[in-house]
């Protein structure tokens, strides 16, 4: 346990009413993610400290960088509260930053232990002077420094330089559970990640239409669930076989309505799976106008199959921005694997763009799909990823 | 459930006895055929005997046969050799080439070469006149395969060679990918009048990792190294591969007439059977069950309303192995060859390739037809 990470938490501070619950959640979440790694978490005066061994630093940093609710974190030196030790550690942190390419710095100090003889200003001045002397490659820039060397005087002195950015947002679970409609595409994993950052724990539902979609496509979705679990901590993936439903729709519905009704049927299954798994919301990767089934009218139609909140975090996001996010969270390369089939054979040539709710619901109901949907739910398989 | 192999055009199950003989030959002469000691000379003799054998199958002289790592490399050598020219010129490329030739030829564009692409007719057969018409003063190569690997369409290579000889000015070289021809239909590069032709051993039951390039005149290859294969293809000689290739080509060429007639019967049975499956059709639709314009070893079949990948998957589940288009292009959505023929997307994306071999039986064809019928009716969308 020779190193300490100082973890900065963000919105938790704002939500004073629930603060205790949020703190407990984050601590619990971090503990589960860190299982198998010798590490200890300590909360003191609004600060999280994580003690671990140097050899575990890469694994710990990866976890901290992916945990919602963590704003940022810094590898800190813990020292006795005397200026010699503090200055020596500050020089180490400054040297690390300089080696990493920084050429300017400033020192910021905070003193929650008011018995310490120097005030914040005096600590910064003294430490800054020593850094200038010992690390000549660094110059002072108080307005726009490459690195801020922080000194915090608490029960001990904590000194750290570079702060690594975290996911921010809320700890997973504080907002309850959401059921993510996960496909093999680019959008839905990003949507899942975004909602995990808003404090939802995630279960996912994938509609598999073998033989029209391949087992490789299912493998890809499993991998995506695993990647979302890197952020959400844990993802339970339900796989529902949709082949018979799709064939029935193809047979019973007007060609221009097949995709619309299929999405309606998916939403109906999702509603029931959500109820079974205790989810209070359904998450989709839909973006307004991206494809024919995602017009406002058609979203209203699919939305009519559930009274749960439908969360569409990408609804106003441009595709290229979604792609940028998918690349940043590491799902893009998997999403673009070429296991999607030639959907041209299944999708209508001229899909309906503006569904009139009452009419389409009537036509949908006339297909009497419910027995097939029951079978779909009964034969569902579940896989678990993360932790 | 027995697995029935109907993907011979991707690769043929190897003749085990040939692989064994080739391995023993290479083990008995382990020295490098380019070494000048007695061991090397002995290995060289075995290697050259293999070249003699392959040359005899091709009806040519051994000095015109160069071993390569496979068909793709043999396709690439004459194309890439153009990059040694001081000035970029042009090439004429058929739109239905195997990617090994097609994609390689397109690379030349990045070096300032003009590539003129010529499409076939709706039957997948190129018109020699159209290819010759695309030739200009600076044209160095005309690239046209012998047998198309997706449709089986036999290309009029001899007529093309003749037409090229008739043009005024410098005659461009005719480069011919004959990977689906060797041992499957009569193919004699000298008689046909091609300048280069490429071959692959594993398509006829030989080992993988060995192919050959026939070149009527010397080639100054882009790739250099130890000077093996008279500088055309540097790299330590693949003795085991060469011996295996020579044996496999001898076996397939010697038995060609008999096996081709058998294949013709089987293909007729398949194509007649397909006609009885409502909605299914051969690609191109103009191919008749006994159509000598096509190789009897492979056929493209379309099941409109069922994606090619889905058909392949379902047939695989039923124990029949075939390809969606060529195996090399599986996973890609475009169907370049069928597109070039003007086949509509609902047919091209639903097309699979069935390819047979000397070991294919009538029972296997009948079984495949029954499976196609069942699958198509159950899953057609």
Interface residues (C-beta under 8 A of the other chain):
Chain A: X210 X211 X212 X214 X247 X250 X338 X341 X342 X344 X345 X346
Chain B: X305 X306 X307 X308 X309 X310 X313 X314 X317 X331 X332 X333 X345 X346 X349 X350 X379 X381
